[in-house]
Amino acid sequence: MNSETILSNQTHPGDSSSESVTGDKFKGDGYYGRSDGFHTIQYSTSGFVGTISVQATLAIEPTDTDWFTVYTETYSVVNDEGDTGSYVTNFTGNYVWIRATLSSWTDGIIKSVKLNH
């Protein structure tokens, strides 16, 4: 089993601008030729307002058009605050590469996004 931080401490500038972040690519199960394709993502937020997504590709040398979304979650302002918490989700696929992205991000912090496979 591998465990890696695929996106670390991202803090919004706090000016309500809409930001996007695309993390680096990390090896998925398909890279290693594993047959179960089981991946787990854990991420932690603090006052987060925006969309967090996990993208994957089957391409060995991916271009921007090779990536597709395998998980997405959008958080909005509730009771004058963004989302704060720690979350875990699983997805299955023999993906060669995995990455995390943030979009429509207007406030808060992503403390970390971790990949286990």
C-alpha positions in Angstrom: 0.0 0.0 0.0 1.2 3.5 -0.8 0.2 6.6 1.0 1.1 10.1 -0.3 0.1 13.7 0.2 -1.1 14.8 -3.3 -2.0 18.3 -2.4 -0.7 20.1 0.7 -1.8 23.2 2.6 -3.5 25.6 0.1 -4.7 28.9 1.6 -7.0 31.2 -0.3 -5.8 34.8 -0.4 -9.0 35.9 1.4 -10.2 38.4 -1.2 -13.2 36.5 -2.4 -11.6 36.0 -5.8 -12.3 32.7 -7.6 -9.2 30.6 -7.6 -8.2 27.3 -9.2 -5.4 24.9 -8.3 -4.3 21.8 -10.1 -2.0 19.5 -8.1 0.8 17.4 -9.5 0.2 13.9 -10.9 0.8 10.9 -8.6 1.0 7.2 -9.5 -2.2 5.2 -9.2 -2.8 1.5 -9.1 -2.7 1.2 -12.9 0.9 2.5 -12.9 2.0 -0.4 -10.8 -0.1 -3.0 -12.6 -2.3 -3.8 -9.6 -5.5 -5.5 -10.4 -7.9 -4.2 -7.7 -7.8 -0.5 -8.6 -8.9 0.5 -5.1 -8.0 4.1 -4.1 -8.8 6.1 -1.0 -8.7 9.9 -0.7 -8.7 11.7 2.6 -8.9 15.5 2.7 -9.2 18.1 5.4 -10.7 21.6 5.1 -11.0 24.7 7.2 -13.5 27.4 6.2 -13.4 26.0 2.6 -15.8 27.4 0.0 -15.4 25.8 -3.5 -15.1 22.5 -5.3 -12.5 19.8 -4.7 -12.1 17.2 -7.3 -10.0 14.1 -7.9 -9.0 13.5 -11.5 -7.5 10.4 -13.1 -6.1 9.3 -16.4 -5.3 6.1 -18.2 -2.6 7.7 -20.2 1.0 7.0 -19.4 2.1 10.5 -20.6 -1.1 12.5 -20.0 -2.0 15.8 -21.7 -4.6 18.2 -20.3 -7.3 16.5 -22.3 -6.6 13.0 -20.9 -7.8 13.8 -17.4 -11.4 13.0 -16.2 -13.1 13.5 -12.8 -13.7 10.4 -10.6 -14.8 12.3 -7.5 -16.1 15.9 -6.8 -17.6 17.7 -3.9 -18.7 21.3 -3.6 -18.9 23.3 -0.4 -20.7 26.6 0.1 -21.2 29.1 2.8 -23.5 27.9 5.6 -24.2 30.1 8.6 -21.6 32.6 7.4 -18.9 30.0 7.3 -17.2 27.7 4.8 -16.8 23.9 5.4 -14.5 22.6 8.1 -13.9 18.9 8.5 -12.1 15.8 7.4 -13.5 13.4 4.8 -12.7 10.1 3.3 -13.9 8.6 0.0 -13.1 5.6 -2.1 -13.1 5.0 -5.9 -12.1 2.1 -8.0 -10.2 2.1 -11.4 -6.9 1.0 -12.7 -5.9 4.6 -13.2 -2.3 5.3 -14.1 -2.1 8.8 -12.6 -4.2 10.7 -10.0 -4.3 14.4 -9.1 -6.4 16.7 -7.0 -7.9 20.0 -8.2 -9.6 23.0 -6.6 -12.0 25.1 -8.6 -14.5 28.0 -7.9 -12.5 28.4 -4.7 -13.5 31.6 -2.9 -12.4 31.1 0.7 -10.7 28.9 3.2 -8.0 26.3 3.4 -7.4 22.8 2.2 -5.0 21.4 4.8 -4.1 18.3 2.8 -5.3 15.7 0.3 -3.9 12.3 0.8 -4.0 9.3 -1.6 -3.8 5.7 -0.3 -3.7 2.7 -2.7 
